[in-house]
Amino acid sequence: MLTYTFNSSYQDRGYACESLRSFMKYAFGYLGVRRIMAEIDTRNSRSYRLAERLGMRREAEHKELFPRKENKEIFNNFYVYAILKKEFVQ
């Protein structure tokens, strides 16, 4: 499972894309990982567009998975993205 968080003051500089591509290359090449997954809040369009740019595909949507921090009565939905080693383009 892949999880990432970047400080908003460093957005739009390509750091997230560069970091994640390097991580994927390391995981698939050196560690021998076969599959990488990411769960992304459906409200975070920048993050799921990044996953798509990296070649990941949306496989599922988990409805009302976790309650929100600010209001425990409202639950977040998450997209599940994944990529296989054989699909990864460096």
N, C-alpha and C positions, 0 to 999 in steps of 0.2 A: 504494500500500500504506500502510495506517495502522498506526502502532505507538505505544503509549503506556505509560508507567509512572508510577505515583503513589506517593508515600511513604505507608506504612501509617498514619502518625500523622495523615494528612489524610483518611482514609476516612470514609464515611457523612456527608459534608457537602455532597454534590452537586457538588463541584468537577469530578470526572471527566465527569459528564453534561453540565454546563454548558460545559466546555472542548471536549468532542468535538462537541457540537451547534453551537457557534460555529465550530469548524474546518470542519465539514461545510457549514455555510451559506456560509462564505467560499470553500471549494473549489468548490462547485457554482455559486455566484453570481458571484463575482469572477474566479476562475481558469478557469471554464468546464469543470471536470472532469465527466465523464459517469458515472464509477463509482468508488466507494471500497470497498476491501477491507481486511479485518483477519484476521490469523492469530492464534489464541488457544489457548494451552495448554489441553487438555481438562480439566486439574485446576483451572483457574481459573474456577470457576462465577460468581464476582462479575463478572468481565470479560465473559464471554459473555452473561450476563443483561443487562449494560449495553448491549452491542451490540444485543440484541433490543429493549430499551426504546427505542433510537434508531431502530428500524425496519429494522435490518439483518436479513438472513435467513441461516441456515446453509446453505451450498452444498456443503460437502465436509468430509471428515475425512481428514487426512494421517496415516497410521500410521507410527510410528517414524521421524520426520523428522530430528530432531537428538538427539545424545547429551546426557545430563544432565551438568551441570558436576561434580556430586559423584561420579558413577559413569559412566564412559564406556561401560560395558557395557549400560546401560539407556537406551533411547531414548524421547523424548517424542512424544506424539500431539498434533496441532493441528487445531482446527476452522477452517474458512475461512468468514468472514462477508462479505457484500457488500450494497451498496445502490446503486441507480441514481438519477440526478438526478430523474427523473420520479416516483420512489417517496418521495423525501424530503419529510417533513411538518415544517414549521418551527414 
